[in-house]
């Protein structure tokens, strides 16, 4: 009985923690600020809500660098127009009718545009509709809470058009190696990641859900770890058994990963790293150490980035050193 009680309490604690840490978004109409998107009475509507209504909380599931699915916290259903009318319900993964783009409208507002029809959510005639609009309509502007405008729009300004970025920035024909050279007083663990398996979320670099390192190897003195994949692989180098909180992690110039489904340059912009979506200073507000806190062995990591060709590592457990050769 005690075991069952313990397991039940543990499950409740986990559920409560998950709910507390989840990110939910509310959408308030700019024209009529008392109205929010919700499904409290069943159909999707714009009406007054209460703070504790899960029916007015929305989860944004990113489809790609431009579009999201909008999922209700209460019912787990999605906003779509598959039957040529605005609905809330179950969907199929490939439905463009359930994909939405947030267009910046200035001053913390967005327009919500359907991918399938190109129409917008608005309340110009009093009730919630999906249809054509005029750019000046405040009834078609929504103020999201719980998420930044930059996260929804990729940082685009209200007048800017989204830029398409070629995936060629990921490409590289180089053989990349990390060598443990004479003078090393520790075993280095080298993890190699495909650049598109990494992303920046909430100011932190993370491995995308379901992804794992391409290769992981412990490298003692006079040994090395090398890859040649046709991509500019990202190396995470840590001290095996270091158990120190490293506040001086280096994020190398030229490291290209994903941010919001687009491509981002992490580190100072250079000729091999186009400044597409910003720099480490903008993405990692808490500093490099904070920015890598969700990676494995984060506290033992002293280097993270794209190694152009060869990198030597040496030094002590307390003061690891490295040098990159181009």
FIFI-861859 format. One record per residue (C-alpha): chain; x, y, z; residue number from 1; residue in three letters. Coordinates in Angstrom, 3 decimals. Example, Ala and Ser with C-alpha at 12.3 -4.5 7.8 and 13.67 -1.06 7.14 Angstrom:
// residues 2
A/12.300/-4.500/7.800/1/ala;
A/13.670/-1.060/7.140/2/ser;
This chain:
// residues 326
A/0.000/0.000/0.000/1/unk;
A/2.794/2.417/0.903/2/unk;
A/4.495/1.680/-2.409/3/unk;
A/1.262/2.413/-4.298/4/unk;
A/0.781/5.690/-2.416/5/unk;
A/4.360/6.709/-3.156/6/unk;
A/3.980/5.992/-6.870/7/unk;
A/0.683/7.909/-6.995/8/unk;
A/2.189/10.930/-5.236/9/unk;
A/5.197/10.808/-7.551/10/unk;
A/2.987/10.752/-10.630/11/unk;
A/0.943/13.682/-9.342/12/unk;
A/4.148/15.625/-8.662/13/unk;
A/5.462/14.931/-12.157/14/unk;
A/2.153/15.970/-13.722/15/unk;
A/2.078/19.172/-11.683/16/unk;
A/5.663/19.965/-12.605/17/unk;
A/4.943/19.343/-16.287/18/unk;
A/1.893/21.603/-16.213/19/unk;
A/3.840/24.338/-14.448/20/unk;
A/6.697/24.241/-16.945/21/unk;
A/4.624/23.994/-20.111/22/unk;
A/4.333/27.073/-22.290/23/unk;
A/0.774/28.099/-23.077/24/unk;
A/-0.270/31.033/-25.211/25/unk;
A/-3.406/33.185/-25.140/26/unk;
A/-4.591/35.337/-28.025/27/unk;
A/-6.365/38.613/-27.207/28/unk;
A/-8.064/40.638/-29.918/29/unk;
A/-6.604/44.117/-30.450/30/unk;
A/-9.913/45.704/-31.448/31/unk;
A/-11.850/44.249/-28.513/32/unk;
A/-9.325/43.438/-25.750/33/unk;
A/-11.942/41.696/-23.611/34/unk;
A/-12.131/38.862/-26.155/35/unk;
A/-9.762/35.881/-26.340/36/unk;
A/-9.710/32.752/-28.468/37/unk;
A/-11.253/29.851/-26.521/38/unk;
A/-13.467/26.749/-26.753/39/unk;
A/-15.163/26.940/-23.338/40/unk;
A/-18.629/26.350/-24.852/41/unk;
A/-17.458/23.870/-27.495/42/unk;
A/-16.978/25.753/-30.795/43/unk;
A/-13.995/28.014/-31.370/44/unk;
A/-14.951/31.559/-30.368/45/unk;
A/-13.586/34.954/-29.373/46/unk;
A/-15.225/35.836/-26.061/47/unk;
A/-14.438/36.894/-22.477/48/unk;
A/-12.452/34.278/-20.538/49/unk;
A/-11.242/33.578/-17.016/50/unk;
A/-7.564/33.184/-16.040/51/unk;
A/-7.988/29.546/-14.987/52/unk;
A/-9.719/28.404/-18.205/53/unk;
A/-7.623/25.794/-19.996/54/unk;
A/-10.033/26.263/-22.895/55/unk;
A/-8.315/29.604/-23.612/56/unk;
A/-4.779/28.199/-23.431/57/unk;
A/-3.056/27.164/-26.648/58/unk;
A/0.013/25.087/-27.448/59/unk;
A/1.927/26.060/-30.591/60/unk;
A/3.427/23.127/-32.471/61/unk;
A/5.995/24.226/-35.023/62/unk;
A/5.605/22.676/-38.475/63/unk;
A/8.569/24.415/-40.125/64/unk;
A/10.250/27.811/-40.075/65/unk;
A/7.007/29.599/-40.918/66/unk;
A/3.931/27.632/-39.876/67/unk;
A/2.475/26.293/-36.613/68/unk;
A/-0.383/24.072/-35.543/69/unk;
A/-2.534/25.620/-32.806/70/unk;
A/-3.572/23.026/-30.210/71/unk;
A/-5.974/23.578/-27.316/72/unk;
A/-4.675/22.744/-23.850/73/unk;
A/-8.083/21.576/-22.548/74/unk;
A/-9.237/19.244/-25.289/75/unk;
A/-6.051/18.589/-27.246/76/unk;
A/-7.894/19.572/-30.434/77/unk;
A/-6.612/21.799/-33.248/78/unk;
A/-7.862/24.872/-35.107/79/unk;
A/-8.424/24.089/-38.803/80/unk;
A/-10.738/24.712/-41.780/81/unk;
A/-10.552/21.355/-43.553/82/unk;
A/-14.316/21.452/-44.262/83/unk;
A/-14.080/25.012/-45.622/84/unk;
A/-15.292/26.445/-42.320/85/unk;
A/-13.503/27.375/-39.096/86/unk;
A/-13.430/24.381/-36.752/87/unk;
A/-11.770/22.878/-33.702/88/unk;
A/-11.106/19.137/-33.725/89/unk;
A/-8.851/16.267/-34.682/90/unk;
A/-6.584/16.606/-37.708/91/unk;
A/-4.224/14.651/-39.934/92/unk;
A/-0.537/15.527/-39.905/93/unk;
A/-0.363/16.704/-43.507/94/unk;
A/-3.377/19.031/-43.426/95/unk;
A/-2.289/22.511/-44.489/96/unk;
A/-5.754/23.594/-43.276/97/unk;
A/-4.423/23.120/-39.726/98/unk;
A/-1.252/25.143/-40.299/99/unk;
A/-1.080/28.818/-39.375/100/unk;
A/1.360/31.626/-39.934/101/unk;
A/1.803/34.548/-37.539/102/unk;
A/2.423/37.735/-39.470/103/unk;
A/3.855/40.624/-37.434/104/unk;
A/1.409/43.530/-37.219/105/unk;
A/3.544/45.850/-35.070/106/unk;
A/3.439/46.809/-31.374/107/unk;
A/3.330/43.234/-30.096/108/unk;
A/0.498/42.109/-32.376/109/unk;
A/0.169/39.449/-35.082/110/unk;
A/-2.257/38.448/-37.812/111/unk;
A/-3.114/34.729/-37.897/112/unk;
A/-3.116/33.405/-41.480/113/unk;
A/-4.237/29.979/-42.694/114/unk;
A/-1.777/28.151/-44.933/115/unk;
A/-4.401/26.394/-47.070/116/unk;
A/-6.653/29.331/-47.962/117/unk;
A/-4.493/32.356/-47.161/118/unk;
A/-7.352/33.747/-45.047/119/unk;
A/-7.130/35.380/-41.615/120/unk;
A/-8.857/35.064/-38.242/121/unk;
A/-10.868/38.228/-37.479/122/unk;
A/-13.980/39.515/-35.692/123/unk;
A/-14.854/42.417/-37.979/124/unk;
A/-18.581/41.477/-37.950/125/unk;
A/-18.690/40.643/-34.258/126/unk;
A/-18.149/36.878/-34.335/127/unk;
A/-14.960/34.943/-35.006/128/unk;
A/-14.445/34.271/-38.711/129/unk;
A/-11.847/33.137/-41.213/130/unk;
A/-11.765/35.279/-44.321/131/unk;
A/-10.181/38.059/-46.328/132/unk;
A/-9.232/41.220/-44.442/133/unk;
A/-7.938/44.724/-44.887/134/unk;
A/-4.486/45.406/-43.478/135/unk;
A/-5.773/48.210/-41.254/136/unk;
A/-8.412/46.073/-39.507/137/unk;
A/-7.697/45.958/-35.777/138/unk;
A/-10.259/43.139/-35.660/139/unk;
A/-7.721/40.888/-37.448/140/unk;
A/-4.876/41.666/-35.051/141/unk;
A/-4.171/39.502/-32.013/142/unk;
A/-1.893/40.058/-29.056/143/unk;
A/-0.255/36.796/-27.909/144/unk;
A/0.732/36.364/-24.268/145/unk;
A/3.144/33.738/-23.015/146/unk;
A/5.419/33.842/-26.065/147/unk;
A/7.550/36.461/-27.787/148/unk;
A/6.622/37.920/-31.161/149/unk;
A/10.106/36.993/-32.396/150/unk;
A/9.467/33.324/-31.551/151/unk;
A/6.282/33.393/-33.638/152/unk;
A/7.575/35.374/-36.594/153/unk;
A/11.273/34.500/-36.613/154/unk;
A/12.168/38.037/-35.527/155/unk;
A/10.741/39.642/-38.678/156/unk;
A/9.649/43.263/-38.518/157/unk;
A/6.069/44.184/-39.300/158/unk;
A/6.971/45.280/-42.813/159/unk;
A/9.528/42.594/-43.539/160/unk;
A/9.039/39.584/-45.780/161/unk;
A/10.385/36.233/-44.545/162/unk;
A/13.747/35.278/-45.973/163/unk;
A/14.371/31.852/-47.421/164/unk;
A/17.720/30.464/-46.375/165/unk;
A/19.443/27.715/-48.320/166/unk;
A/20.363/24.585/-46.415/167/unk;
A/23.733/24.814/-48.214/168/unk;
A/25.084/26.655/-45.168/169/unk;
A/25.091/23.251/-43.439/170/unk;
A/27.321/21.711/-46.091/171/unk;
A/31.051/21.032/-45.832/172/unk;
A/33.387/18.634/-47.606/173/unk;
A/36.014/18.822/-44.880/174/unk;
A/37.152/15.991/-42.633/175/unk;
A/36.756/17.202/-39.062/176/unk;
A/38.932/15.804/-36.270/177/unk;
A/39.521/16.332/-32.549/178/unk;
A/42.983/15.124/-31.389/179/unk;
A/44.121/14.505/-27.793/180/unk;
A/47.759/15.588/-27.946/181/unk;
A/50.784/15.330/-25.633/182/unk;
A/50.180/17.299/-22.460/183/unk;
A/46.561/16.271/-21.977/184/unk;
A/45.768/15.228/-18.424/185/unk;
A/42.251/13.915/-19.003/186/unk;
A/40.130/11.835/-21.353/187/unk;
A/38.068/13.994/-23.690/188/unk;
A/34.567/12.926/-24.678/189/unk;
A/33.681/14.095/-28.195/190/unk;
A/30.096/14.149/-29.396/191/unk;
A/29.391/14.994/-33.042/192/unk;
A/25.993/16.387/-34.050/193/unk;
A/24.403/17.060/-37.415/194/unk;
A/23.760/20.840/-37.422/195/unk;
A/20.079/20.383/-38.250/196/unk;
A/19.611/18.126/-35.203/197/unk;
A/20.285/21.109/-32.944/198/unk;
A/18.108/24.127/-32.256/199/unk;
A/17.913/27.248/-30.119/200/unk;
A/14.840/27.400/-27.887/201/unk;
A/14.346/29.774/-24.992/202/unk;
A/17.885/31.112/-25.320/203/unk;
A/19.396/27.619/-24.989/204/unk;
A/20.982/25.267/-27.485/205/unk;
A/19.233/21.893/-27.373/206/unk;
A/19.227/18.586/-29.196/207/unk;
A/15.924/18.249/-31.040/208/unk;
A/13.454/15.774/-29.600/209/unk;
A/14.148/12.233/-30.776/210/unk;
A/17.649/13.095/-32.021/211/unk;
A/20.985/11.985/-30.632/212/unk;
A/24.674/12.539/-31.416/213/unk;
A/25.881/11.112/-34.738/214/unk;
A/28.962/9.758/-32.972/215/unk;
A/30.275/9.729/-29.390/216/unk;
A/33.820/8.710/-28.510/217/unk;
A/36.155/8.940/-25.513/218/unk;
A/39.527/10.221/-26.712/219/unk;
A/42.615/9.592/-24.507/220/unk;
A/46.096/10.918/-25.254/221/unk;
A/47.414/10.380/-28.828/222/unk;
A/43.999/9.325/-30.103/223/unk;
A/41.406/11.206/-32.130/224/unk;
A/37.770/11.312/-33.196/225/unk;
A/37.047/12.200/-36.838/226/unk;
A/33.985/12.557/-39.055/227/unk;
A/33.392/13.333/-42.715/228/unk;
A/29.693/13.444/-43.533/229/unk;
A/29.329/16.209/-46.118/230/unk;
A/27.930/18.495/-43.409/231/unk;
A/29.533/21.040/-41.109/232/unk;
A/29.259/18.866/-38.008/233/unk;
A/29.093/20.393/-34.543/234/unk;
A/31.426/19.024/-31.862/235/unk;
A/30.771/19.040/-28.133/236/unk;
A/33.977/18.361/-26.204/237/unk;
A/33.862/17.634/-22.481/238/unk;
A/36.107/16.299/-19.734/239/unk;
A/35.253/12.734/-18.739/240/unk;
A/34.576/12.749/-15.001/241/unk;
A/35.403/16.435/-14.709/242/unk;
A/32.410/17.292/-12.522/243/unk;
A/33.069/21.008/-12.638/244/unk;
A/30.699/23.824/-13.512/245/unk;
A/32.460/25.398/-16.480/246/unk;
A/31.617/29.082/-16.903/247/unk;
A/34.048/29.615/-19.778/248/unk;
A/32.616/27.413/-22.503/249/unk;
A/33.673/28.499/-25.971/250/unk;
A/31.041/28.487/-28.692/251/unk;
A/33.028/28.553/-31.902/252/unk;
A/32.591/31.056/-34.685/253/unk;
A/31.024/29.429/-37.716/254/unk;
A/28.638/27.164/-35.821/255/unk;
A/25.409/26.932/-37.784/256/unk;
A/22.318/25.400/-36.169/257/unk;
A/18.551/25.921/-36.240/258/unk;
A/16.393/28.540/-34.597/259/unk;
A/12.675/28.395/-34.992/260/unk;
A/12.973/26.101/-37.986/261/unk;
A/15.263/28.562/-39.802/262/unk;
A/19.059/28.672/-39.865/263/unk;
A/21.028/30.566/-37.242/264/unk;
A/24.640/31.615/-36.895/265/unk;
A/25.942/31.027/-33.375/266/unk;
A/29.175/32.829/-32.613/267/unk;
A/30.511/35.928/-34.305/268/unk;
A/29.440/36.186/-37.940/269/unk;
A/32.171/35.514/-40.448/270/unk;
A/32.610/34.583/-44.076/271/unk;
A/31.690/30.956/-43.418/272/unk;
A/28.840/31.773/-41.046/273/unk;
A/26.166/34.060/-42.529/274/unk;
A/24.408/36.134/-39.877/275/unk;
A/20.981/34.809/-40.775/276/unk;
A/19.110/34.941/-37.496/277/unk;
A/21.430/36.616/-35.017/278/unk;
A/24.482/35.883/-32.906/279/unk;
A/25.322/34.113/-29.672/280/unk;
A/24.901/37.376/-27.794/281/unk;
A/21.291/37.639/-28.934/282/unk;
A/20.400/33.952/-28.609/283/unk;
A/22.179/33.066/-25.397/284/unk;
A/21.232/35.850/-23.026/285/unk;
A/22.551/33.994/-19.977/286/unk;
A/26.001/33.452/-21.477/287/unk;
A/27.508/30.401/-23.119/288/unk;
A/27.428/28.248/-19.984/289/unk;
A/23.735/28.917/-19.478/290/unk;
A/23.063/28.482/-23.175/291/unk;
A/24.377/24.897/-23.156/292/unk;
A/22.795/23.777/-19.886/293/unk;
A/20.396/21.322/-21.586/294/unk;
A/23.112/19.404/-23.448/295/unk;
A/24.491/16.140/-21.991/296/unk;
A/27.495/16.630/-19.671/297/unk;
A/26.915/20.380/-19.843/298/unk;
A/28.937/21.118/-16.707/299/unk;
A/31.955/19.216/-18.033/300/unk;
A/31.844/20.797/-21.502/301/unk;
A/34.566/23.285/-22.464/302/unk;
A/34.035/23.551/-26.234/303/unk;
A/30.983/23.521/-28.509/304/unk;
A/31.042/24.335/-32.187/305/unk;
A/31.967/23.546/-35.758/306/unk;
A/35.566/22.387/-36.129/307/unk;
A/36.717/23.500/-39.574/308/unk;
A/39.411/20.821/-39.993/309/unk;
A/41.490/19.801/-36.973/310/unk;
A/41.382/20.644/-33.300/311/unk;
A/43.978/19.736/-30.650/312/unk;
A/42.996/19.434/-26.981/313/unk;
A/45.288/19.265/-23.948/314/unk;
A/45.613/20.724/-20.441/315/unk;
A/44.243/19.571/-17.107/316/unk;
A/40.844/18.525/-15.801/317/unk;
A/40.532/21.955/-14.195/318/unk;
A/41.895/23.934/-17.143/319/unk;
A/41.344/22.203/-20.488/320/unk;
A/42.774/23.919/-23.565/321/unk;
A/42.329/23.625/-27.301/322/unk;
A/43.482/25.025/-30.641/323/unk;
A/41.705/24.823/-34.003/324/unk;
A/43.706/24.492/-37.229/325/unk;
A/42.005/25.580/-40.442/326/unk;
